[in-house]
Amino acid sequence: MATRSKRFVAGLLTGYGSIATNLVFTMTSIPLALHYLDKEQFGLWALALQINGYLALIDLGMSGAVARFIADYKDDVNAGPYGSHLLTGGLVFLVQGLIIAGVGFILSWFAPGLFAVPDHLATSFRHLLLILSATAGAAVFFRSLSSPLWAFQRNDVINACASIGLLVNLAVLWLGLRSGWGVMSFAYAQLPILFGTVAVHFFLCSRKRYYPSAGHWGKPSTAIFKRMFHYGKDVLLVSLGSQLLNATQIMIISRWVGLEAAAVFSVSTKFYTMAMLLVNNPISSSASGLTEIYVRGEKERFISRYWDLISITLAISTLVATCLAAGNRSLVGIWTHGSIQWTWIGDLLLALMIVLRNMNGCFIGLFGFTKNWKPVRHIYMIEGIVFVPIAILLANWFGLNGVLFASLAAHLGITTVMSSRAARPIIGSAGHLVRSVAACLLLIGVTSTFGWFSYRISMNPFVALAATALITAPVMIAAWFWILPETIRSEAATRFAPASRKLKGILGM
């Protein structure tokens, strides 16, 4: 229990460290790129990255399947089944990596015409796709080496490598842009991260004996593959639907609004992406520990902890959503020196999406613990099928805000209803969250009104950001009392009591 808690805290803290590094990377790389590249070139990179996200779906959900299945056998890595799952997964990853690289090569010849890329950028676009698909294929191939880290709750290692990798990426990106590599600098900067991370993961897993000893690996098994594939294909449907919702946005904007609009959307939603990472960090850090509780049959404790996780997710979502609703437009203006213009309506829509996507993500993610994605595997896909035609229509009428509204409406009408209903037989009704959700919407409405007011009077962006910082404290207090249940507040007070007493002693209070 103590080890599980310590690893959760380590994973949580290094996760926030990784997010902070990601923020530094984003805050530095975007102005750097906009200094050396025009908006069309930047939009080209954003489009190539989204296409590459679809190629990664050839993974077929096997990455999550391997990690989840070996977690069932990690208590004895030399028993045979643990090694057999790793070997089976490794063979699958090898084949998938080759397929991803091959499909990327073929796609690179058709993509410029398909997405109406200007002729003078077509060659760069092809090269981007070639390098990105090769990198994605290699990353899939090496995943079997890293899978034990998740099973053994070593998110701290994964997060630390991600942080260092981003700093290396930034250095290579700066060198490439300064050396005249142009938009290709983004692609070349991915390479050191890939091979460096794999080396560190392999070294640590070997040293900690997360791999079986010689003679205890077992053998690859068709039966194991079938079980993992059955699990993975459902994960694939969830991932494909998610990709259809998230990655398709820039594709639609690129095709029906323009590459410059895609660049504006990509830059202006960066802090939305950061906000999603902030909220997801407690979820991802607790996943392996919750999996262990579920595998060991502690069902009542699992349900109690899962509702705590949902409440904490809603509280953190509210905090970051209100900050984004009030200050994202001003921050984007300062960050890009006024070259990118965004609207308060876009910020309101993004804030609401933060709350909805993270809360519903908890309901859907529940089925990863039970190893039965069937009840929710089609939800994102149905939402995506509804979203795409509406987004195309609204993009022609309302531009970027039309695409965001289509995304929010589809998610609210489909995923919110279907995911909460699917989770009910396992963890019970979500009716007790009504008060918390109402408080969340109230806080977002208040802070969004401030964003509208600053927009109407053309408030100085630095003043608007300072005001947003002042708003944070009362929002935190409101979230603490209005959103978090009494059980969480009491437990937090108990856990932090010793630290509070030490601090008072130091201060002489």
N, C-alpha and C positions, 0 to 999 in steps of 0.2 A: 504493500500500500504506500509506504513512504517513498519507495523508488519510483512508483508510478506518479506520485504527486510531484516529486522533484523533477522528473523528466517532462511532465506537463509544464511546470513553471519554466524549465530551461527552454523547452520548445516555444513557449509563449513569448518569453523575453527575446530570444534570438529571432523569433518571427517578427516581432516589432522592430528589432534591429535591421532585419532584412527589408522591411517596409520603409524604414527611414533611409536606408541605402538606396532603395528603389526611388524614393522621393528625390534624393540628391541627384541620382542619375537622370530622372525625368526633368527636374528643374534646370539641370545643366545641359543635357543633350539636345533638348528641343530648341532653345535659343541658339545653341551652337550650330545645329543643323540648318535652322532658318537663316543663319548668317552666311553659310556657304551654299545653300540650295534655295531654289525658288519654291513656291507653293506647289507647283505641279510635280516637281521631283519628290518633294516630301510626301505628297499624296500618293505617288507611285509606290513608295516604300510601304505606306500604310496598306495599300491594296494588296501588294505582294505578300505581306505578312498575314493578311486575312485568308488569302488563298492557301497559303502554307498550312494554316490551321485546319483546313479541310483535308489536306493530305495526311495530317497527323491522325485523322480518324481511321485510317487504314490499320492503326493499332488494334481496332476492334474491341477496345475495352480490356485487352489482355493485361495491360500494365496494372490496373487496379485489381484485376482478378488474381494475378500472381501474388501481389502483396497481401491481399485479403486471405487467400488460401494458406499461404505459409504461416500466417499469424495463428492458424489453428494448431500448428505443429511445432511452434518455436520453442516450446518447453523442452524438447529433446531433438536437437538438430542432427544427431547421429542415428536417429531411429530408422531412417530410410525414407518415409513419406515426405519429410521436409526437403531433402535433397532431390527426390524425384520431381517434386513440384517446381523446384528451381531449374532443373535440367530441361523439363518439358517446356517451361516458359522461355528458357534461353533459345531453344530451337525455333519456337514460334517467333520470337523477336527477330531472329536472324532473317527468316523468310520475309517478315513484314518490313524490315528495314530496307531490304533489296527492292521490294515492291514499291515502297514510298519513293525511293530514289528514281526508279524507272518511270513511274507515273508522272513525277515532277518533270523529268526530261521530256516526255511526250507532250505534256501540257504546256510547257514553255513555248512551243511553236504555235499554239493556237490562242493562248491567252491574250496577247496584245489586241487582236482583232475582236475577240469576244467582249472585252471590256472597253473598247473604243479608246485605246491608248494612242496618243499622237505618234506619228511616224518617227519623229526625232527621239522619242523615248523608248521605242519598241525594243531595240537591242539591249538597252540597260535592263528593261523589264524581264526579258528572257534570261539574262545572266543572273538577275536576282533570284528568279524562281529556281534555276539550276542549283545555285549554291544553297539556298534555303532548303530545297527538297533533299539534297545530299546530306546536309546537316541534320535534318529531321530524321532521315533514315538511320544515320549513325546513332543518334540519340536513342531511338527505339531499340536498336541492336544491343546497346550497352545497359538497358534498363534492368536486365536480370542481375547484373552485378550490384545494383543499388537497392533492389527490392527488400533485402533484409533490414535495411535501416528503418523503414516505416514499421515493419512488424515488431521490431525491438524498441519502438518509441524513441528513435534517435532523430527526431525532428530538429534538434539543435544543430546536428551536423549538416543536415540538408539545408537549413536556413543559413548557417555560417558560410557554406560553400556558395550559396546563391548571392550572399552579400559581397564576398570577395570577387565572385565572377562578374558582378555588375560593375565594380570598380575597374576591373581589367577591361571589360567591354567599353567603358567610357574612355579609358586611355587609348585603346586601339581606334575607337571611333574618332577621337580628336586627331590622332596622328593621321588617319586616313583622309579626313576632310581637309586637313591642312596640307597634305601631300597631293591633293588634287584627285583622289579616288572617286569623288562625287558620291552619288547615292549608293554605290557599291560598298562604301565604308561600313554601312549598317550590316551588310552580309558578312564581310570579313571579320567584323568584331565579334561574331558569334563563335568563331572557331576556337579561340583559346579557352572559352568557358566550357565548351563541350568536353574537350580532352582533359583539361585540368580537373574538372569536377569528377569525371569518371575515375581518374587516377586516385584522388583522395578517397572516394567512396570505396574503391577496391582495397586500398591500404587499410582503412579502418575496419571494414568487415572481416578482413583476413586476421588483423591483430586481435579483434574482439571475439574471434571464432564464431562469427555469424554464418560462416560456411561450414558444411559438414567436414569431418576429418577424412583423410584418404581411406577409401574402402567402405565409406558409409554414405555415399551419395545416392545410392539406389539407381534406378534406371528411368529414362523417359517412358511415359505411359500414355497410350491412346485413351484409356479410361480417364486419366487425370485431365488430359487435353479436352475431352468432351465435357467434363464437369466445369472446367475453367471457361471453356468457350460458351457454354450455356449461360454462365454468369456474365461473361464478357460481352456477349451479344446484346444483352439487356442494357449493360453499361454503355455500349455503343449507341443504342437508340437514344438514351438520355443525352449522351455527348453530342450526337448528331443534331438532336433538337436544339440543344444549347448553342451549338455552333451556328445553326440556321438562324437563331435569334440574334446572336451577338456579332458574328463575323459578316453576316449578310448586310448589316446596316451600311458599312462603308462601301460595299459593292453596289448597293442600290443608289447611294449618294453619288458615287463615281460615275455610274452609268446615266442617271436621270437628272443629276444636278450639276456635276462636274468635278474634276480632280481638285480644283481649288477649294470647293466646298468640302470635299473629303478631307483635305488638310485641315480646314477649320474645325470640322467635327472631331478629327483625331486629336488635335491639340486641346480643344476645349473640354473634352471628356477625359483627359488624362487624370484629373483629380477625382473624377468619379471612379476611375479604375483604382486609384490609390485608396479611396474610401472603401471600396469593396474588399480590398486586401486587408484593411484595418479590421473590418468586421469579420472577415473569414478566418483571421489568425487564431482566435480562440477555438473556432470550430475545427480547423485542421490540426491544431495542437492537441485537442482532446480526443480526436478520432481514434487513434490507436489504443488509448487508455479505455475509452468506452467500448471498443471492440473486445478488449480483454474481459471487461465486466460481463458483456453479453455472452461471450464464448463460455465463460465459467458458470453460466446459469443464474447470475444474480439479477433476475428480471425486475423485481420491484425497485431495486437500487438503480438499475439502468433507466427505468422510466422516470424516476424522480430526478436523476441527473440530467436526463435529456430535456425535461421541461425547464430545468434551471438553465441549460444551454440556450434554449429558445428565448427565454426571458432576457438573458444577458445579451444575446444577439440583437434582440429588438431594442434594448437600451443603447447599445453602442451604435446601432444603425441610426437611431434617432439623433444622437449627438453629432455624428459625422454628416448626416443628411441636413441638419439645420445649419451647420457651418457652410456646407456647399450651397444651400439655398440662399444664404445671405452674402457670401463672399466670393464664389467661384468666378463670376463675371469680372469682378475687380482684379482678382489674382491673375486671371488670364491676360487682362489688359496690361498689367505691370510686367508680367513674365515675358510677354512677346513685344514689349515696347509699343503697344497699340496696333501692331500689324494684324492681330486677330481680334475680331469683334464678336461678342457673344451676347445673348439676351437673358433677361431674368426668367422668361418663360421656360427656356431651355434648362435653367438651373432648377426650377420648381419640378419639372418633369423628371430630371435626374435624381433629385432628392427623394421623390416618391418611389422611384425605381429601386433605389438603394434599400429602402425598408421592405418593399414587397419581395424583391428577389432574394434577399437574405433570409427573411422569415420563411418563405416557401421553400427555399433551398434546404432549410432544416427539416421540413416535412419530407421532402424527396430524399434527402441524404439518409434519412432513417433506414431506408430499405437496403442501403449498403451494409449496415450492421447485420441485418437478418439474412443476407445473401439471397434475397429474393426481390429483384427489381421489377418483377412482372406487373404489380399493381400500378406502377408509376412510369414504366418505360416509354409509354407513348405520349405522355403529357406535353413535354417540350416540343415534340414533333408536331402534335396537333396545334399547339400555339404558334409554331413557326409557319405552318401551312396557312393559318389565318393571318398571321402578321405580314408575310411577304407581299401579297397582293394589295392589302390595305396600305402598307408603307409605300409601295410604288405609286399608288394613286395619290396619297397625301404628299409625297415628295414633289410631285408635279405641281400641286396647288400651294403647299405651305413650306416647301424646302426642308431644311434640317429639323425644324420643330415638328413638322408633319410626321417624319420618320420616328422621332422620339415619342410622339403621342400614340402612334400606331403600336409601338412596342409596349407602352404602359397599358393601353386598353386591352390588348391581346393577353398580356400577362395577368391582369386583374380579372378578366372575364373567364379565363380558362384555367391557368395554373393555380391561382389562389383557391378556387373552388375545388378543383379535382385533387390537389395535393393534400389539403386539409381533410377531405373526406377519406382519402386513401390511408392516411396516418391514424385515423380515429380507432380502428380495431386494435392497434398495437399500443398506443399511448393515451387513448381517450380523446374526448372532445376538446377543441380549442376555445370553447365558449368563454372560459375565464380570462382569455387574452383581450376581450372586447374593450375593457377599461384601459388597458395598456396601449392598445392600438389607437384608441380615441385620443389619449394624451399625446401620443406620438404625432398624430395628424394635426392636433392643435398647435404643438410646438413648431412643426414645419410651416404651418400657415402663418404664424406670427413672424418667423424669421424670413419667410418668403415675401411677406408684406414689406419688410425692411428692404429686401433686395429690389422690389418694385419701386419703392420710394427713392432709393439711391439712383436707380435707373432713370426715373422721371426727372429728377432735378440735376442729373449729370454730376453726381457727387464725386469729388476727387477720389480715385481708387484707393489711395493710401489711407484716407480718412475712413472710407467704407470698410477696409480691412481691419483697421483699429477698432471700429465699432463692432465688427463681427467677433473679434477677440473678446470684447467685453460681454457679448451675448453668451459666450460659451459657458461661463460660470453658472448663471441661473438655469441654463438648459441642463447642465450636469446635475444640479440639485433637484430640478423637476423630474428628470429621468430616474434619479435615485429613489424618490418617494412615490412617484406616480406610475412608474413602469416596472421596476424590480419588485418582486413579492417580498413579504416580510421575512420569509425563511432565508432568502439569499442575503438580505441586509443583516440579519442576526448572525449568520455564519461568517460573513465578511468581518463584522465587528469583533467576533471571537478570534478569528485568525490574525487580525491586525492589532489586537490588544497588546501583545508583548512588545511589538515594535513601537506602538504609541507610548507605552510606559518608558521605554528606553529613550525615546526622543524627548519626552518631558523631563527625564532625569538629566540629559545632556543640557537642555535649556534652563535647568534649574526651576522648573515649574512645579 
